[in-house]
Amino acid sequence: MSKQSLQSGRSVLALSCRSTSVKAALVDEAGGALLLDELPLRGVQGPDLVAVGHRVVHGGDLYGMPVLADAAVEAAIADFGRFVPLHNPVALEGLRAASASTRCRVSLPSVMA
């Protein structure tokens, strides 16, 4: 992703929860991205988030394209975790953490890709 400054407007929080690290970025409508570790820790006015995107290593033969996360998708991703135990379980933890932290503000869709 590029390290351009974000334009005002709608953005997606993109998360890649890995076995030893978490990568995160805000991506705006124009395709500009800003890595979260580059944001100041205080005084940041958040963009208008419209969704949270999660990178998932293994979606099996069921999920080859991005899909809105629901209970059935979570269960399948958890089940496929047996093939990639260092990846899918932490991706689900990221999904649940993002859902818990954004739910208090607004209900945002989560997309597993």
C-alpha positions in Angstrom: 0.0 0.0 0.0 1.1 3.5 -0.6 1.9 5.8 2.2 -0.3 8.7 1.0 -2.2 10.9 3.4 -5.8 10.1 3.7 -8.4 12.2 2.0 -11.5 13.2 4.0 -14.3 10.9 3.4 -15.1 7.2 3.8 -12.4 4.8 4.7 -11.9 1.1 5.4 -9.8 -0.3 8.2 -7.7 -3.1 6.7 -6.3 -5.6 9.2 -3.9 -8.4 8.7 -3.5 -10.3 11.9 -0.6 -12.7 11.7 0.9 -15.3 14.0 3.6 -12.8 15.3 2.3 -9.4 14.3 -0.6 -7.2 13.2 -0.5 -5.0 10.2 -3.2 -2.3 9.9 -4.0 0.5 7.5 -6.7 3.0 6.8 -7.6 3.0 3.1 -9.7 5.8 1.6 -12.1 5.9 -1.4 -9.3 7.3 -3.6 -7.0 4.3 -2.8 -4.7 6.3 -0.5 -3.5 4.4 2.5 -2.0 5.3 5.8 -0.4 2.7 8.0 -1.7 2.8 11.5 1.7 2.8 13.1 2.3 6.1 11.3 -0.6 7.9 12.9 0.1 10.1 15.9 -1.0 8.4 19.2 -3.2 11.3 20.4 -5.4 13.9 18.9 -6.3 11.9 15.7 -9.7 12.5 14.3 -10.8 9.2 12.8 -12.1 9.0 9.3 -15.7 7.9 8.5 -15.2 4.2 8.7 -17.6 2.2 6.5 -16.1 -1.3 7.0 -13.3 -3.4 8.5 -11.4 -5.7 6.1 -9.6 -8.8 7.5 -7.0 -10.8 5.7 -7.6 -14.5 6.1 -5.0 -17.1 4.9 -7.3 -20.0 4.3 -11.0 -19.9 3.3 -11.0 -23.4 1.9 -13.1 -24.1 -1.2 -16.0 -22.1 0.3 -14.4 -18.6 0.3 -12.2 -17.7 -2.6 -13.5 -14.1 -2.7 -14.2 -11.5 0.0 -17.3 -12.2 2.0 -19.2 -10.4 4.7 -18.4 -12.0 8.0 -21.3 -13.7 9.9 -21.5 -16.6 12.3 -21.4 -19.2 9.5 -18.3 -17.6 8.0 -16.6 -17.4 11.4 -17.3 -21.0 12.0 -15.9 -22.1 8.6 -12.8 -20.0 9.1 -12.3 -21.5 12.5 -12.7 -25.0 11.0 -10.2 -24.3 8.3 -7.8 -23.2 11.1 -6.8 -26.8 11.4 -4.9 -26.5 8.1 -3.2 -23.2 9.0 -3.2 -23.1 12.9 -0.8 -20.1 13.0 -3.0 -17.9 10.8 -6.8 -18.4 10.9 -7.2 -18.4 14.7 -5.4 -15.0 15.0 -7.4 -13.7 12.1 -10.6 -14.6 14.0 -9.2 -12.9 17.1 -8.7 -9.7 15.1 -12.2 -10.0 13.7 -13.7 -10.3 17.2 -11.6 -7.5 18.6 -12.4 -5.1 15.8 -16.1 -6.0 16.1 -16.0 -5.4 19.9 -14.2 -2.1 19.7 -16.3 -0.7 16.8 -19.7 -1.9 18.0 -19.8 0.8 20.7 -19.6 3.5 18.0 -21.5 2.1 15.0 -22.3 -1.3 13.5 -19.6 -1.8 10.8 -19.6 -4.7 8.4 -16.5 -6.9 8.5 -15.3 -8.4 5.3 -13.1 -11.5 5.3 -10.7 -11.7 2.3 
